[in-house]
Amino acid sequence: MKKVKRCTNCYRFLGESAFGWQKDKRYLKGGRACSVCKKCCRVKSYIRRELNPEYFKQYYKDNTDHLKQYSKQHRKDNPEYYKQYYKNNPEYFKQHFKRYWKDNAEYKRQYDKQYGLNNRDKVYAKNAKRRAMKLRQSPQLNQEEKHRIETLYRRAQKLSGDWHVDHIRPISKGGLHHPDNMQLIPANENLRKGAKYPEEFYGK
């Protein structure tokens, strides 16, 4: 039978999963369940930060390394929680990252540059998808199909010489951004082919 307890702040009766865990070496289990539910804790924490911005700003500055390490370990130990939280709050994260990158424009430029150098296959695949989306020629892809596309771009980077990932039926002429419509061909051949159909270019 599912255990239920009452939050001492909002007085609701909730399941155990609605309460956090408070570490305390005085207890045999190394801690105890919080008496206040997670939702109330978040609200109280938000209010404290809003009322004492300078205190928390200084606290973060004085404990940066510790807080980063704690956050990193917590994400590692609770991947499903963060995955679900991100899924349930898309608009919050959209605005959060928008503000963050705006306030850290120079860092973002350096990050994007380094990411592009380390992940050219993913960047090329993403850019190709963006071009296809503009022409509304990108169907909904499953993970296996996305992986096939990234693999094509990865192979293009590893092959000796200059190779391109080509859309067999050009996107500008109705071709889809889908692995079944993509092939690896030499770069000079792809540039000459342009937006021609294979039968036009190869004379078949």
Wavefront OBJ file of the C-alpha trace (Angstrom):
o trace
v 0.000 0.000 0.000
v 1.345 3.414 -0.976
v 2.485 5.461 2.013
v 0.958 8.908 2.460
v 2.100 11.782 4.658
v 1.016 15.345 5.255
v 3.032 18.402 4.253
v 3.569 20.676 7.255
v 3.407 23.752 5.026
v 0.427 23.280 2.690
v -1.198 20.519 4.785
v -1.928 18.337 1.767
v -1.767 14.557 2.012
v 0.740 13.344 -0.575
v 2.645 10.224 -1.570
v 6.250 9.693 -0.428
v 7.619 10.641 -3.854
v 6.295 14.196 -3.318
v 8.803 14.713 -0.477
v 12.544 15.172 -0.707
v 15.255 13.516 1.376
v 17.181 15.386 4.038
v 20.637 14.034 4.820
v 21.310 13.678 8.536
v 23.964 11.380 10.040
v 22.011 11.144 13.285
v 19.585 8.762 11.576
v 20.341 5.108 10.832
v 19.356 5.530 7.175
v 21.663 8.520 6.855
v 18.766 10.957 6.721
v 15.010 11.356 6.753
v 12.157 12.410 4.504
v 11.490 16.145 4.553
v 8.349 17.293 6.345
v 7.644 19.873 3.618
v 6.726 18.692 0.098
v 8.995 19.416 -2.883
v 6.601 21.947 -4.390
v 6.450 24.001 -1.190
v 10.245 23.796 -0.868
v 10.664 25.207 -4.377
v 8.250 28.060 -3.654
v 9.960 28.924 -0.350
v 13.372 28.757 -2.004
v 12.213 31.055 -4.810
v 10.841 33.585 -2.308
v 14.108 33.560 -0.322
v 16.122 34.214 -3.483
v 13.799 37.033 -4.547
v 13.977 38.707 -1.128
v 17.751 38.275 -0.702
v 19.343 38.528 -4.175
v 22.659 39.958 -2.954
v 23.089 37.258 -0.320
v 22.581 34.436 -2.822
v 24.757 36.148 -5.392
v 27.608 36.307 -2.890
v 26.913 32.760 -1.662
v 27.202 31.391 -5.188
v 30.393 33.366 -5.751
v 31.947 31.971 -2.550
v 30.866 28.382 -3.233
v 31.005 28.129 -7.026
v 33.136 24.972 -7.253
v 31.157 23.123 -4.599
v 27.788 24.014 -6.146
v 28.923 23.047 -9.647
v 30.218 19.698 -8.409
v 27.013 19.048 -6.478
v 24.860 19.912 -9.494
v 26.970 17.716 -11.778
v 26.735 14.743 -9.413
v 22.999 15.239 -8.868
v 22.358 15.202 -12.617
v 24.465 12.080 -12.962
v 22.544 10.316 -10.172
v 19.082 11.419 -11.360
v 19.062 11.435 -15.193
v 15.392 10.463 -15.541
v 14.271 13.246 -13.210
v 16.055 15.910 -15.256
v 14.873 14.403 -18.525
v 11.256 14.522 -17.361
v 11.631 17.984 -15.807
v 13.018 19.369 -19.069
v 10.181 17.716 -20.987
v 7.550 19.204 -18.653
v 8.972 22.757 -18.723
v 10.010 23.518 -22.331
v 8.995 27.193 -22.245
v 10.941 27.850 -19.036
v 14.139 26.374 -20.483
v 13.628 28.199 -23.773
v 13.504 31.553 -21.965
v 16.285 30.561 -19.545
v 18.781 29.712 -22.290
v 17.723 32.729 -24.321
v 18.602 35.007 -21.394
v 21.776 33.065 -20.570
v 23.208 33.206 -24.090
v 22.266 36.880 -24.371
v 24.190 37.664 -21.178
v 27.132 35.488 -22.250
v 27.365 36.285 -25.958
v 31.176 36.052 -26.190
v 31.255 32.707 -24.376
v 28.548 31.391 -26.719
v 30.572 32.401 -29.784
v 33.611 30.555 -28.463
v 31.502 27.563 -27.424
v 29.791 27.318 -30.838
v 33.137 27.607 -32.601
v 34.728 24.820 -30.553
v 31.613 22.645 -30.780
v 31.629 23.036 -34.558
v 35.260 21.923 -34.752
v 34.650 18.888 -32.542
v 31.282 17.851 -34.021
v 31.332 18.738 -37.702
v 29.165 15.769 -38.663
v 26.376 16.872 -36.298
v 26.668 20.516 -37.347
v 26.455 19.666 -41.059
v 23.491 17.360 -40.419
v 21.736 20.072 -38.404
v 22.381 22.741 -41.048
v 21.061 20.466 -43.787
v 17.941 19.803 -41.738
v 17.449 23.532 -41.173
v 17.627 24.196 -44.921
v 15.151 21.387 -45.533
v 12.798 22.719 -42.853
v 12.730 26.114 -44.563
v 11.439 24.361 -47.671
v 9.220 22.097 -45.547
v 10.934 19.031 -46.941
v 12.013 17.433 -43.645
v 9.740 14.583 -42.474
v 9.497 13.430 -38.862
v 12.523 11.194 -38.255
v 12.952 8.463 -35.672
v 16.208 7.969 -33.741
v 17.511 5.296 -36.129
v 16.991 7.584 -39.144
v 18.647 10.531 -37.369
v 21.594 8.278 -36.544
v 21.907 7.214 -40.194
v 22.072 10.855 -41.290
v 24.715 11.743 -38.688
v 26.696 8.659 -39.744
v 26.717 9.857 -43.367
v 28.132 13.239 -42.355
v 30.645 11.554 -40.052
v 31.865 9.339 -42.880
v 32.162 12.338 -45.187
v 34.569 13.892 -42.665
v 36.665 10.744 -42.291
v 37.043 9.810 -45.974
v 40.235 10.941 -47.673
v 39.627 13.742 -50.132
v 36.671 16.107 -50.097
v 33.245 14.447 -49.916
v 29.716 15.832 -49.594
v 26.421 14.392 -48.425
v 24.104 14.845 -51.394
v 20.313 14.751 -51.618
v 19.677 12.347 -54.494
v 16.410 14.044 -55.381
v 17.123 17.758 -54.734
v 15.244 19.330 -51.836
v 14.435 22.332 -54.034
v 12.567 19.947 -56.342
v 10.588 18.074 -53.722
v 13.217 15.670 -52.386
v 13.060 14.796 -48.691
v 15.708 15.312 -46.031
v 15.661 11.593 -45.251
v 18.501 9.009 -45.185
v 16.888 7.086 -48.064
v 17.305 10.208 -50.214
v 20.934 10.875 -49.255
v 24.267 9.633 -50.569
v 27.994 10.322 -50.323
v 29.623 11.697 -53.480
v 32.875 13.600 -54.196
v 32.573 17.323 -53.474
v 33.451 18.430 -57.019
v 30.781 16.090 -58.394
v 28.173 17.437 -55.982
v 28.985 21.028 -56.919
v 28.573 20.209 -60.622
v 25.376 18.263 -59.970
v 23.763 21.170 -58.111
v 19.975 20.814 -58.084
v 19.798 18.376 -60.993
v 18.070 15.018 -60.839
v 20.475 12.040 -61.009
v 19.188 11.092 -64.479
v 19.814 14.656 -65.692
v 23.335 14.833 -64.326
v 24.511 11.314 -65.085
v 22.732 11.229 -68.439
v 20.614 8.153 -67.750
l 1 2 3 4 5 6 7 8 9 10 11 12 13 14 15 16 17 18 19 20 21 22 23 24 25 26 27 28 29 30 31 32 33 34 35 36 37 38 39 40 41 42 43 44 45 46 47 48 49 50 51 52 53 54 55 56 57 58 59 60 61 62 63 64 65 66 67 68 69 70 71 72 73 74 75 76 77 78 79 80 81 82 83 84 85 86 87 88 89 90 91 92 93 94 95 96 97 98 99 100 101 102 103 104 105 106 107 108 109 110 111 112 113 114 115 116 117 118 119 120 121 122 123 124 125 126 127 128 129 130 131 132 133 134 135 136 137 138 139 140 141 142 143 144 145 146 147 148 149 150 151 152 153 154 155 156 157 158 159 160 161 162 163 164 165 166 167 168 169 170 171 172 173 174 175 176 177 178 179 180 181 182 183 184 185 186 187 188 189 190 191 192 193 194 195 196 197 198 199 200 201 202 203 204
